Structures are given as structure tokens and as C-alpha cells.
Amino acid sequence: MTFSFTKYQGTGNDFIMVDCTANKTFKLLDEQIKTLCDRRFGIGADGIILISEHPTLDFKMTYYNSDGTQSFCGNGARCAVHFAKSLGLFKNKAIFEAIDGLHVAAVHENQVTLKMNKVEGIQKDETAFVMNTGSPHYVKFTADLDEENIVEYGKEIRYSKTYKKEGINVNLVEVLANDHVEMVTYERGVEDETFSCGTGATAVAIAYGLVLDIESIDLKITVKGGELHVKAERYSDTFDDIYLNGPATKVFDGEITI
């Protein structure tokens, strides 16, 4: 099978985009996804995104982690929105379906703002916050990220008895200044550190709001691949009106045979 693709990256989170609007039967096996995402034997990416038509919305996004599992991906969704716009599926604002429900997004040049879904049921223990922001996340604050090994720590948490079965993304956060933090992330499905994580940035922003006990969050988040920006409002134990903003950049077009 030969097909065309477009490579995208959003603050270093990289994705293989496939336009399925004209090929409704397009499908990839888990092993094909793993090979395509392999950085030595394939195209190389954190995940694969299929864009298909939707009967009532602008499009449908289907996301696969590099191991073939499915989840929601915030940066992937932002890149998907930019790609879908390039396909002419909408003009500047979109409503689309993902695995966790409907999302609204807007594009301004290479910046994409994505409305995340409501977050509730947040758990906290002595060391970390745990929540689902479209994907499950574990957030721990630290005094110095340079002294941490996110891959080692991430594997310890992700493969612990509590999270081994379903998996969890692990984020370490250092506060740099008022309303500015730096984060690193270990992602399940990739099973390694990634340069950025949109759902992780959302979880970090919510954890930041809980630590400071504030109702309105407006946070700049530095990741290895650049900067993200999250705004959110707290309503008692629930967070809503959550917006994830950052760049979405086309890298190249290609064609591959698998």
C-alpha cells in the first residue's frame, strides 16, 4: 500500500497526518503504525493522525500513539486542525470530533487555539496530582528539573502497580516565575520522553491553579520544543473554559509504501 502523508510538529511533538477524506476505508495495523513512527526504520513520529469526513462537523480526528494505542492528544489535535484547514475543510474556526468528544478550535497563521473538555475528578496525594485531560496525567512539582531524570521517573510511575495496566503520562514541573512554569513529560504509548505534551500542559496548568488556589489560570508553559499557553477557569472542583494555544507547523509532504 502506497499513500501520501504530511509531517507536522507542535512544539516538538511530531505527527504523521493522513488525509482520509477521499479514502473512507484507509486503515493501518498496529505493526504498520509502529514502523511508520519508528525514527530509524520509518518516517518517525510520536503518533499518527487520520483526518476523515464527519456527517455534521468539520472533520473527525483519529489519533494513534506510536505503539498503535489510541488516546486524545492536545498537540496532535492542534496540528490536525491546521492540517484540516489546509485541506479546505473549514476557514478559520472548526468543530471536530476526537476520541474524547467534540472540540472547538481556531487558527491564526501558525497558531492554533484548542478548547479542551471539562476536567473533574482530580486526585491529589502527598506528592502529585492525578487527572484526565483527554489522557490520564500524573503531575509532580519539583524545585529543580535539572536534577530530575524524567524517563527514569516516568517509567517508575507509569509501570507501578497502580498505573501499569492502563498507563499514565508523567509530568515534572518547575515554577520559573509568576504564571510561568517549565515541564518535562514521559508519555505512555510512546514510552519515552517527548518534547511537548498538550494534554500534559493542560494538566500542569490545572495543578498550578490548585496549588495557588486561584480561579482563573493564565499560564505560560516552557517545554523542550518551545512554549505553550493554557487558560482555564475553576468552578468549585471542576475546571472548564480550558484553552490550549501554541504553534502548529507543517514540516514536509511525502509518500511511502508499506
RAJO-V62728 format. One record per pair of residues at least 4 apart in sequence whose ideal C-beta (glycine too) atoms are under 6 Angstrom apart, sorted by the first residue. I is the first residue (numbers start at 1). J is the second residue. Records with the same first field share a line. If there is no record, write none. Layout:
I->J  J
This chain:
1->258
2->257
4->255
5->16  18  254
6->17  253
7->251  252
8->15  17  79  250
9->14  249  251
10->75  78  79  248
11->196  223  225  226  228  246
12->195  196  224  225
13->46  75  194  196
14->45  46
15->45  47  49  76  79
16->36  43  45  48
17->49  83
18->50
19->51  87
20->26  50  52
21->53
28->32  33
30->68
32->258
33->48  64  68
35->42
36->42  43
37->42  45  66
38->42
39->44
46->66  190  194
47->63  64  65  66  76
48->64
49->63  76  80
50->62
51->59  84
52->60
54->59  60  97
57->95  96  97
58->89  90  94  95  96
59->84  89  96
60->97
61->80  96  98
63->73  76
64->68  70
65->69  189
66->190
67->189
69->189
70->99
71->135
72->98  99  100  134  135
74->198  199  244
75->196  198
77->114
78->112  114  248
79->248
81->94  105  112
82->107  112  248
84->89
85->107
90->94
92->107
93->106
94->105
95->104
96->103
97->102
98->103
100->117  134
101->117
103->115
104->115
105->114
106->113
107->112
110->247  249
111->247
112->248
113->243  245
114->244
115->243
116->202  242  244
118->240
119->131  133  206  239
120->238
122->131
123->130
124->129
127->140
128->138  139  140
129->139  207
130->138
131->137  203
132->136
133->137  199  202  203
134->199
135->169  199
136->168
137->169  200  203
138->157  168  170
139->171  203  204  207
140->172
141->173
142->148  172  174
145->174  182
148->172
149->153
150->154  172  184  186  193
151->193
154->158  170  186
155->159
157->170
158->163  167  168  170  188
159->164
163->168
167->188
169->187  188  200
170->186
171->183  185  200  204
172->184
173->181  183  204
174->182
175->181
176->180  182
179->218  219
180->220
181->221
182->222
183->204  221  223
185->194  197  200
186->193
187->194
190->194
195->224  225
196->223  225
198->244
201->221  228  230
202->230  244
205->217  219  230  232
206->239
208->219
209->214  217  234
215->234
216->233
217->232
218->231
219->230
220->229
221->228
222->227
228->246
229->245
230->244
231->243
232->239  242
233->240  241
234->239
